[in-house]
Amino acid sequence: MQADKTDILKRLNYIDGHLNGIRKMIEDDKYCVDILRQTYAVRKAIEKMEALVLENHLQTCVPEGIKSGSEQAIIEELMQLYNLAGNR
């Protein structure tokens, strides 16, 4: 997880920097389309970060939960995530 954690934290720093840049663009009355391009970039960066966290969860926490006898709780948790992601 340490390599994944490092990558996730790097992505969060990138996202944070982008958000600060967007804030400054708004304060400076920059062109709306330029601001929107930056918000789209942030959204994609968040999606990539979420994919890393989910992959790590599926490779570590899910197998551990199943081995410990928590299959139903794991399935319910994954269904909640699926529904939160707007897939239903």
Backbone as XML, in Angstrom:
<?xml version="1.0"?>
<chain id="A" units="angstrom">
  <residue number="1" name="MET">
    <atom name="N" x="0.824" y="-1.209" z="0.000"/>
    <atom name="CA" x="0.000" y="0.000" z="0.000"/>
    <atom name="C" x="0.858" y="1.258" z="0.000"/>
  </residue>
  <residue number="2" name="GLN">
    <atom name="N" x="2.098" y="1.182" z="0.496"/>
    <atom name="CA" x="2.912" y="2.389" z="0.621"/>
    <atom name="C" x="3.141" y="3.069" z="-0.721"/>
  </residue>
  <residue number="3" name="ALA">
    <atom name="N" x="3.442" y="2.287" z="-1.770"/>
    <atom name="CA" x="3.625" y="2.891" z="-3.088"/>
    <atom name="C" x="2.325" y="3.515" z="-3.565"/>
  </residue>
  <residue number="4" name="ASP">
    <atom name="N" x="1.211" y="2.818" z="-3.349"/>
    <atom name="CA" x="-0.086" y="3.357" z="-3.727"/>
    <atom name="C" x="-0.392" y="4.618" z="-2.924"/>
  </residue>
  <residue number="5" name="LYS">
    <atom name="N" x="-0.092" y="4.590" z="-1.645"/>
    <atom name="CA" x="-0.357" y="5.742" z="-0.786"/>
    <atom name="C" x="0.436" y="6.952" z="-1.263"/>
  </residue>
  <residue number="6" name="THR">
    <atom name="N" x="1.695" y="6.734" z="-1.613"/>
    <atom name="CA" x="2.531" y="7.820" z="-2.117"/>
    <atom name="C" x="1.947" y="8.393" z="-3.396"/>
  </residue>
  <residue number="7" name="ASP">
    <atom name="N" x="1.519" y="7.525" z="-4.308"/>
    <atom name="CA" x="0.938" y="7.978" z="-5.572"/>
    <atom name="C" x="-0.364" y="8.735" z="-5.324"/>
  </residue>
  <residue number="8" name="ILE">
    <atom name="N" x="-1.180" y="8.229" z="-4.416"/>
    <atom name="CA" x="-2.448" y="8.890" z="-4.091"/>
    <atom name="C" x="-2.191" y="10.273" z="-3.498"/>
  </residue>
  <residue number="9" name="LEU">
    <atom name="N" x="-1.231" y="10.373" z="-2.596"/>
    <atom name="CA" x="-0.916" y="11.667" z="-1.990"/>
    <atom name="C" x="-0.365" y="12.649" z="-3.027"/>
  </residue>
  <residue number="10" name="LYS">
    <atom name="N" x="0.428" y="12.154" z="-3.982"/>
    <atom name="CA" x="0.920" y="13.016" z="-5.060"/>
    <atom name="C" x="-0.251" y="13.548" z="-5.882"/>
  </residue>
  <residue number="11" name="ARG">
    <atom name="N" x="-1.191" y="12.679" z="-6.177"/>
    <atom name="CA" x="-2.358" y="13.093" z="-6.951"/>
    <atom name="C" x="-3.187" y="14.121" z="-6.181"/>
  </residue>
  <residue number="12" name="LEU">
    <atom name="N" x="-3.326" y="13.919" z="-4.873"/>
    <atom name="CA" x="-4.072" y="14.882" z="-4.061"/>
    <atom name="C" x="-3.376" y="16.238" z="-4.039"/>
  </residue>
  <residue number="13" name="ASN">
    <atom name="N" x="-2.059" y="16.242" z="-3.970"/>
    <atom name="CA" x="-1.314" y="17.507" z="-4.024"/>
    <atom name="C" x="-1.519" y="18.196" z="-5.360"/>
  </residue>
  <residue number="14" name="TYR">
    <atom name="N" x="-1.529" y="17.411" z="-6.436"/>
    <atom name="CA" x="-1.780" y="17.955" z="-7.774"/>
    <atom name="C" x="-3.174" y="18.575" z="-7.834"/>
  </residue>
  <residue number="15" name="ILE">
    <atom name="N" x="-4.160" y="17.856" z="-7.309"/>
    <atom name="CA" x="-5.544" y="18.345" z="-7.296"/>
    <atom name="C" x="-5.642" y="19.625" z="-6.476"/>
  </residue>
  <residue number="16" name="ASP">
    <atom name="N" x="-5.020" y="19.624" z="-5.323"/>
    <atom name="CA" x="-5.033" y="20.803" z="-4.454"/>
    <atom name="C" x="-4.419" y="22.012" z="-5.162"/>
  </residue>
  <residue number="17" name="GLY">
    <atom name="N" x="-3.305" y="21.806" z="-5.836"/>
    <atom name="CA" x="-2.672" y="22.885" z="-6.578"/>
    <atom name="C" x="-3.569" y="23.415" z="-7.688"/>
  </residue>
  <residue number="18" name="HIS">
    <atom name="N" x="-4.217" y="22.485" z="-8.378"/>
    <atom name="CA" x="-5.138" y="22.888" z="-9.440"/>
    <atom name="C" x="-6.309" y="23.692" z="-8.880"/>
  </residue>
  <residue number="19" name="LEU">
    <atom name="N" x="-6.863" y="23.250" z="-7.758"/>
    <atom name="CA" x="-7.984" y="23.978" z="-7.153"/>
    <atom name="C" x="-7.570" y="25.380" z="-6.744"/>
  </residue>
  <residue number="20" name="ASN">
    <atom name="N" x="-6.375" y="25.514" z="-6.187"/>
    <atom name="CA" x="-5.886" y="26.848" z="-5.834"/>
    <atom name="C" x="-5.725" y="27.714" z="-7.070"/>
  </residue>
  <residue number="21" name="GLY">
    <atom name="N" x="-5.267" y="27.096" z="-8.170"/>
    <atom name="CA" x="-5.143" y="27.824" z="-9.424"/>
    <atom name="C" x="-6.497" y="28.290" z="-9.944"/>
  </residue>
  <residue number="22" name="ILE">
    <atom name="N" x="-7.490" y="27.427" z="-9.822"/>
    <atom name="CA" x="-8.846" y="27.789" z="-10.255"/>
    <atom name="C" x="-9.382" y="28.935" z="-9.403"/>
  </residue>
  <residue number="23" name="ARG">
    <atom name="N" x="-9.153" y="28.868" z="-8.113"/>
    <atom name="CA" x="-9.593" y="29.945" z="-7.213"/>
    <atom name="C" x="-8.986" y="31.275" z="-7.645"/>
  </residue>
  <residue number="24" name="LYS">
    <atom name="N" x="-7.679" y="31.254" z="-7.960"/>
    <atom name="CA" x="-6.996" y="32.474" z="-8.395"/>
    <atom name="C" x="-7.549" y="32.953" z="-9.734"/>
  </residue>
  <residue number="25" name="MET">
    <atom name="N" x="-7.846" y="32.025" z="-10.635"/>
    <atom name="CA" x="-8.411" y="32.409" z="-11.929"/>
    <atom name="C" x="-9.744" y="33.125" z="-11.742"/>
  </residue>
  <residue number="26" name="ILE">
    <atom name="N" x="-10.547" y="32.619" z="-10.823"/>
    <atom name="CA" x="-11.850" y="33.250" z="-10.566"/>
    <atom name="C" x="-11.655" y="34.626" z="-9.941"/>
  </residue>
  <residue number="27" name="GLU">
    <atom name="N" x="-10.746" y="34.709" z="-8.978"/>
    <atom name="CA" x="-10.461" y="36.008" z="-8.351"/>
    <atom name="C" x="-9.976" y="37.022" z="-9.384"/>
  </residue>
  <residue number="28" name="ASP">
    <atom name="N" x="-9.220" y="36.543" z="-10.367"/>
    <atom name="CA" x="-8.647" y="37.421" z="-11.394"/>
    <atom name="C" x="-9.565" y="37.594" z="-12.604"/>
  </residue>
  <residue number="29" name="ASP">
    <atom name="N" x="-10.795" y="37.109" z="-12.488"/>
    <atom name="CA" x="-11.783" y="37.230" z="-13.570"/>
    <atom name="C" x="-11.276" y="36.691" z="-14.907"/>
  </residue>
  <residue number="30" name="LYS">
    <atom name="N" x="-10.669" y="35.525" z="-14.866"/>
    <atom name="CA" x="-10.177" y="34.899" z="-16.098"/>
    <atom name="C" x="-11.351" y="34.412" z="-16.940"/>
  </residue>
  <residue number="31" name="TYR">
    <atom name="N" x="-11.058" y="34.098" z="-18.171"/>
    <atom name="CA" x="-12.046" y="33.654" z="-19.143"/>
    <atom name="C" x="-12.717" y="32.357" z="-18.672"/>
  </residue>
  <residue number="32" name="CYS">
    <atom name="N" x="-14.041" y="32.326" z="-18.721"/>
    <atom name="CA" x="-14.829" y="31.207" z="-18.194"/>
    <atom name="C" x="-14.419" y="29.860" z="-18.793"/>
  </residue>
  <residue number="33" name="VAL">
    <atom name="N" x="-14.183" y="29.833" z="-20.089"/>
    <atom name="CA" x="-13.810" y="28.575" z="-20.737"/>
    <atom name="C" x="-12.482" y="28.051" z="-20.195"/>
  </residue>
  <residue number="34" name="ASP">
    <atom name="N" x="-11.557" y="28.936" z="-19.923"/>
    <atom name="CA" x="-10.277" y="28.522" z="-19.346"/>
    <atom name="C" x="-10.475" y="27.939" z="-17.943"/>
  </residue>
  <residue number="35" name="ILE">
    <atom name="N" x="-11.358" y="28.548" z="-17.185"/>
    <atom name="CA" x="-11.668" y="28.032" z="-15.844"/>
    <atom name="C" x="-12.291" y="26.646" z="-15.960"/>
  </residue>
  <residue number="36" name="LEU">
    <atom name="N" x="-13.244" y="26.500" z="-16.863"/>
    <atom name="CA" x="-13.905" y="25.200" z="-17.033"/>
    <atom name="C" x="-12.933" y="24.117" z="-17.476"/>
  </residue>
  <residue number="37" name="ARG">
    <atom name="N" x="-11.987" y="24.472" z="-18.326"/>
    <atom name="CA" x="-10.971" y="23.480" z="-18.725"/>
    <atom name="C" x="-10.213" y="22.973" z="-17.508"/>
  </residue>
  <residue number="38" name="GLN">
    <atom name="N" x="-9.917" y="23.865" z="-16.598"/>
    <atom name="CA" x="-9.203" y="23.471" z="-15.387"/>
    <atom name="C" x="-10.079" y="22.618" z="-14.468"/>
  </residue>
  <residue number="39" name="THR">
    <atom name="N" x="-11.363" y="22.950" z="-14.382"/>
    <atom name="CA" x="-12.246" y="22.127" z="-13.534"/>
    <atom name="C" x="-12.386" y="20.725" z="-14.114"/>
  </residue>
  <residue number="40" name="TYR">
    <atom name="N" x="-12.412" y="20.616" z="-15.431"/>
    <atom name="CA" x="-12.480" y="19.283" z="-16.051"/>
    <atom name="C" x="-11.213" y="18.486" z="-15.736"/>
  </residue>
  <residue number="41" name="ALA">
    <atom name="N" x="-10.067" y="19.157" z="-15.748"/>
    <atom name="CA" x="-8.809" y="18.492" z="-15.417"/>
    <atom name="C" x="-8.821" y="17.993" z="-13.971"/>
  </residue>
  <residue number="42" name="VAL">
    <atom name="N" x="-9.370" y="18.792" z="-13.068"/>
    <atom name="CA" x="-9.470" y="18.383" z="-11.664"/>
    <atom name="C" x="-10.386" y="17.173" z="-11.531"/>
  </residue>
  <residue number="43" name="ARG">
    <atom name="N" x="-11.507" y="17.209" z="-12.230"/>
    <atom name="CA" x="-12.446" y="16.088" z="-12.165"/>
    <atom name="C" x="-11.769" y="14.798" z="-12.625"/>
  </residue>
  <residue number="44" name="LYS">
    <atom name="N" x="-11.023" y="14.858" z="-13.714"/>
    <atom name="CA" x="-10.320" y="13.665" z="-14.211"/>
    <atom name="C" x="-9.263" y="13.199" z="-13.209"/>
  </residue>
  <residue number="45" name="ALA">
    <atom name="N" x="-8.577" y="14.132" z="-12.601"/>
    <atom name="CA" x="-7.563" y="13.773" z="-11.610"/>
    <atom name="C" x="-8.200" y="13.096" z="-10.399"/>
  </residue>
  <residue number="46" name="ILE">
    <atom name="N" x="-9.361" y="13.571" z="-9.981"/>
    <atom name="CA" x="-10.080" y="12.939" z="-8.871"/>
    <atom name="C" x="-10.509" y="11.530" z="-9.268"/>
  </residue>
  <residue number="47" name="GLU">
    <atom name="N" x="-10.999" y="11.369" z="-10.489"/>
    <atom name="CA" x="-11.414" y="10.039" z="-10.946"/>
    <atom name="C" x="-10.237" y="9.061" z="-10.946"/>
  </residue>
  <residue number="48" name="LYS">
    <atom name="N" x="-9.062" y="9.518" z="-11.368"/>
    <atom name="CA" x="-7.883" y="8.655" z="-11.362"/>
    <atom name="C" x="-7.486" y="8.286" z="-9.938"/>
  </residue>
  <residue number="49" name="MET">
    <atom name="N" x="-7.563" y="9.264" z="-9.032"/>
    <atom name="CA" x="-7.236" y="8.999" z="-7.634"/>
    <atom name="C" x="-8.226" y="8.003" z="-7.032"/>
  </residue>
  <residue number="50" name="GLU">
    <atom name="N" x="-9.513" y="8.177" z="-7.338"/>
    <atom name="CA" x="-10.529" y="7.245" z="-6.851"/>
    <atom name="C" x="-10.272" y="5.836" z="-7.372"/>
  </residue>
  <residue number="51" name="ALA">
    <atom name="N" x="-9.869" y="5.730" z="-8.624"/>
    <atom name="CA" x="-9.586" y="4.414" z="-9.203"/>
    <atom name="C" x="-8.439" y="3.733" z="-8.466"/>
  </residue>
  <residue number="52" name="LEU">
    <atom name="N" x="-7.423" y="4.493" z="-8.095"/>
    <atom name="CA" x="-6.311" y="3.923" z="-7.328"/>
    <atom name="C" x="-6.767" y="3.424" z="-5.962"/>
  </residue>
  <residue number="53" name="VAL">
    <atom name="N" x="-7.571" y="4.234" z="-5.279"/>
    <atom name="CA" x="-8.060" y="3.843" z="-3.956"/>
    <atom name="C" x="-8.939" y="2.602" z="-4.072"/>
  </residue>
  <residue number="54" name="LEU">
    <atom name="N" x="-9.813" y="2.574" z="-5.064"/>
    <atom name="CA" x="-10.698" y="1.421" z="-5.255"/>
    <atom name="C" x="-9.897" y="0.170" z="-5.581"/>
  </residue>
  <residue number="55" name="GLU">
    <atom name="N" x="-8.927" y="0.299" z="-6.473"/>
    <atom name="CA" x="-8.100" y="-0.866" z="-6.827"/>
    <atom name="C" x="-7.395" y="-1.419" z="-5.595"/>
  </residue>
  <residue number="56" name="ASN">
    <atom name="N" x="-6.834" y="-0.528" z="-4.788"/>
    <atom name="CA" x="-6.176" y="-0.957" z="-3.560"/>
    <atom name="C" x="-7.166" y="-1.661" z="-2.633"/>
  </residue>
  <residue number="57" name="HIS">
    <atom name="N" x="-8.361" y="-1.116" z="-2.518"/>
    <atom name="CA" x="-9.388" y="-1.720" z="-1.659"/>
    <atom name="C" x="-9.742" y="-3.125" z="-2.149"/>
  </residue>
  <residue number="58" name="LEU">
    <atom name="N" x="-9.907" y="-3.260" z="-3.464"/>
    <atom name="CA" x="-10.286" y="-4.549" z="-4.036"/>
    <atom name="C" x="-9.170" y="-5.583" z="-3.889"/>
  </residue>
  <residue number="59" name="GLN">
    <atom name="N" x="-7.931" y="-5.138" z="-3.895"/>
    <atom name="CA" x="-6.818" y="-6.076" z="-3.800"/>
    <atom name="C" x="-6.414" y="-6.398" z="-2.366"/>
  </residue>
  <residue number="60" name="THR">
    <atom name="N" x="-6.798" y="-5.557" z="-1.414"/>
    <atom name="CA" x="-6.360" y="-5.793" z="-0.034"/>
    <atom name="C" x="-7.535" y="-6.002" z="0.918"/>
  </residue>
  <residue number="61" name="CYS">
    <atom name="N" x="-8.357" y="-5.005" z="1.091"/>
    <atom name="CA" x="-9.426" y="-5.047" z="2.094"/>
    <atom name="C" x="-10.494" y="-6.085" z="1.768"/>
  </residue>
  <residue number="62" name="VAL">
    <atom name="N" x="-10.881" y="-6.183" z="0.511"/>
    <atom name="CA" x="-11.946" y="-7.120" z="0.141"/>
    <atom name="C" x="-11.522" y="-8.564" z="0.411"/>
  </residue>
  <residue number="63" name="PRO">
    <atom name="N" x="-10.356" y="-9.016" z="-0.067"/>
    <atom name="CA" x="-9.963" y="-10.394" z="0.238"/>
    <atom name="C" x="-9.835" y="-10.660" z="1.743"/>
  </residue>
  <residue number="64" name="GLU">
    <atom name="N" x="-9.310" y="-9.684" z="2.472"/>
    <atom name="CA" x="-9.183" y="-9.843" z="3.925"/>
    <atom name="C" x="-10.556" y="-9.977" z="4.573"/>
  </residue>
  <residue number="65" name="GLY">
    <atom name="N" x="-11.517" y="-9.162" z="4.130"/>
    <atom name="CA" x="-12.872" y="-9.230" z="4.681"/>
    <atom name="C" x="-13.548" y="-10.552" z="4.372"/>
  </residue>
  <residue number="66" name="ILE">
    <atom name="N" x="-13.339" y="-11.062" z="3.184"/>
    <atom name="CA" x="-13.932" y="-12.350" z="2.809"/>
    <atom name="C" x="-13.314" y="-13.470" z="3.633"/>
  </residue>
  <residue number="67" name="LYS">
    <atom name="N" x="-11.992" y="-13.444" z="3.788"/>
    <atom name="CA" x="-11.311" y="-14.470" z="4.595"/>
    <atom name="C" x="-11.774" y="-14.448" z="6.042"/>
  </residue>
  <residue number="68" name="SER">
    <atom name="N" x="-12.143" y="-13.274" z="6.544"/>
    <atom name="CA" x="-12.558" y="-13.168" z="7.943"/>
    <atom name="C" x="-14.035" y="-13.490" z="8.135"/>
  </residue>
  <residue number="69" name="GLY">
    <atom name="N" x="-14.732" y="-13.832" z="7.051"/>
    <atom name="CA" x="-16.135" y="-14.215" z="7.164"/>
    <atom name="C" x="-17.116" y="-13.063" z="7.012"/>
  </residue>
  <residue number="70" name="SER">
    <atom name="N" x="-16.688" y="-11.950" z="6.492"/>
    <atom name="CA" x="-17.551" y="-10.778" z="6.352"/>
    <atom name="C" x="-18.030" y="-10.584" z="4.918"/>
  </residue>
  <residue number="71" name="GLU">
    <atom name="N" x="-18.288" y="-11.689" z="4.214"/>
    <atom name="CA" x="-18.654" y="-11.595" z="2.801"/>
    <atom name="C" x="-19.842" y="-10.676" z="2.567"/>
  </residue>
  <residue number="72" name="GLN">
    <atom name="N" x="-20.900" y="-10.845" z="3.351"/>
    <atom name="CA" x="-22.118" y="-10.055" z="3.134"/>
    <atom name="C" x="-21.867" y="-8.566" z="3.362"/>
  </residue>
  <residue number="73" name="ALA">
    <atom name="N" x="-21.133" y="-8.243" z="4.397"/>
    <atom name="CA" x="-20.821" y="-6.835" z="4.670"/>
    <atom name="C" x="-19.974" y="-6.244" z="3.539"/>
  </residue>
  <residue number="74" name="ILE">
    <atom name="N" x="-19.046" y="-7.014" z="3.019"/>
    <atom name="CA" x="-18.206" y="-6.557" z="1.909"/>
    <atom name="C" x="-19.060" y="-6.304" z="0.673"/>
  </residue>
  <residue number="75" name="ILE">
    <atom name="N" x="-19.952" y="-7.221" z="0.370"/>
    <atom name="CA" x="-20.834" y="-7.069" z="-0.794"/>
    <atom name="C" x="-21.707" y="-5.831" z="-0.635"/>
  </residue>
  <residue number="76" name="GLU">
    <atom name="N" x="-22.292" y="-5.629" z="0.534"/>
    <atom name="CA" x="-23.131" y="-4.452" z="0.778"/>
    <atom name="C" x="-22.330" y="-3.161" z="0.617"/>
  </residue>
  <residue number="77" name="GLU">
    <atom name="N" x="-21.122" y="-3.168" z="1.135"/>
    <atom name="CA" x="-20.256" y="-1.998" z="1.025"/>
    <atom name="C" x="-19.938" y="-1.691" z="-0.441"/>
  </residue>
  <residue number="78" name="LEU">
    <atom name="N" x="-19.624" y="-2.711" z="-1.217"/>
    <atom name="CA" x="-19.331" y="-2.510" z="-2.636"/>
    <atom name="C" x="-20.559" y="-2.032" z="-3.397"/>
  </residue>
  <residue number="79" name="MET">
    <atom name="N" x="-21.732" y="-2.535" z="-3.025"/>
    <atom name="CA" x="-22.962" y="-2.072" z="-3.660"/>
    <atom name="C" x="-23.221" y="-0.602" z="-3.333"/>
  </residue>
  <residue number="80" name="GLN">
    <atom name="N" x="-22.942" y="-0.200" z="-2.107"/>
    <atom name="CA" x="-23.090" y="1.204" z="-1.738"/>
    <atom name="C" x="-22.172" y="2.087" z="-2.579"/>
  </residue>
  <residue number="81" name="LEU">
    <atom name="N" x="-20.939" y="1.654" z="-2.758"/>
    <atom name="CA" x="-19.989" y="2.412" z="-3.583"/>
    <atom name="C" x="-20.479" y="2.473" z="-5.028"/>
  </residue>
  <residue number="82" name="TYR">
    <atom name="N" x="-20.968" y="1.369" z="-5.525"/>
    <atom name="CA" x="-21.477" y="1.300" z="-6.888"/>
    <atom name="C" x="-22.620" y="2.312" z="-7.058"/>
  </residue>
  <residue number="83" name="ASN">
    <atom name="N" x="-23.537" y="2.335" z="-6.101"/>
    <atom name="CA" x="-24.670" y="3.259" z="-6.174"/>
    <atom name="C" x="-24.219" y="4.712" z="-6.025"/>
  </residue>
  <residue number="84" name="LEU">
    <atom name="N" x="-23.252" y="4.974" z="-5.158"/>
    <atom name="CA" x="-22.727" y="6.338" z="-4.999"/>
    <atom name="C" x="-22.081" y="6.842" z="-6.284"/>
  </residue>
  <residue number="85" name="ALA">
    <atom name="N" x="-21.501" y="5.922" z="-7.029"/>
    <atom name="CA" x="-20.818" y="6.302" z="-8.262"/>
    <atom name="C" x="-21.819" y="6.652" z="-9.373"/>
  </residue>
  <residue number="86" name="GLY">
    <atom name="N" x="-23.096" y="6.506" z="-9.088"/>
    <atom name="CA" x="-24.116" y="6.883" z="-10.065"/>
    <atom name="C" x="-24.401" y="5.819" z="-11.101"/>
  </residue>
  <residue number="87" name="ASN">
    <atom name="N" x="-24.078" y="4.595" z="-10.776"/>
    <atom name="CA" x="-24.294" y="3.510" z="-11.726"/>
    <atom name="C" x="-25.662" y="2.880" z="-11.598"/>
  </residue>
  <residue number="88" name="ARG">
    <atom name="N" x="-26.502" y="3.455" z="-10.785"/>
    <atom name="CA" x="-27.859" y="2.936" z="-10.641"/>
    <atom name="C" x="-28.836" y="4.053" z="-10.559"/>
  </residue>
</chain>
